[in-house]
C-alpha cells in the first residue's frame, strides 16, 4: 500500500519478478520457521526505501556500482533485520533488482495469505466506513469466495456514493457508475423484450 492510501502500482516486469523473488523468500521462511518475521522486515525495508527518495534513486541508479550499493544497504539495514533477510537484500542488490522490493513485499504477503487460506482484499469508498460495515463486506466476500478475507479500507473521493472492492486483479464495482451501467443494461433488455413481444404478436396475427 502506498503512502497516500492507494494500492501500489507496479510495472509488469516488477510484478513478475516480485512473484519469483517472493516465492524464494517464502521458501527461506519455511525452512527457518520465521516467515512472518521476514515478511514484516521486508515490508519495513520497502517502506523505508519508499520514504527516502534519494536512497531509492541511489539503489536503482545504473551509475552507482554494485559494491557501493552493497555497502550502503549494509550500513542502513545490517543489524536491523535478520541475517536471512540481509542476505536476500544483498542478492537483490547483486541482481540490480532493488526496484522490486515493494513488489516482492506485496507478492510475498499475498502468497502467504493465500497459503493460509486467507485472501487479501481492498475496499475503496468515497467516505470513511465504520468497522461494522467493513466486517460485513469481509463476511460477504468470505461467503462468496469460500475463504477468509483480510480486508483493507481506503478512501477515494472519485468513488461517488459507492463501493469498489479489489481482490488481486479483479475489481468488484458497486459504485454509482456501475449501478448506472446496470440500470441501462436492464432498460435495454426490457426494450428488446418489448420489441420481441410485438414481433411475436404480429407474426401470430399473420
Secondary structure, 3 states (H helix, E strand, C coil): CCCCCCCCCCCHHHHHHHHHHHHHHHHHHHHHCCHHHHHHHHHHHHHHHHCCHHHHHHHHCCCCCHHHHHHHHHHHHECCECHHHHHHHHHHHHCCCHHHHHHHHHHHHHHHHHHCCEEEEEEEECCCCCHHHHHHHHHHHHHHHCCEEEEEEEECCCCCCCEEEEECCEEEECCHHHHHHHHHHHHHHHHHHHHHHHHHHHHHHC
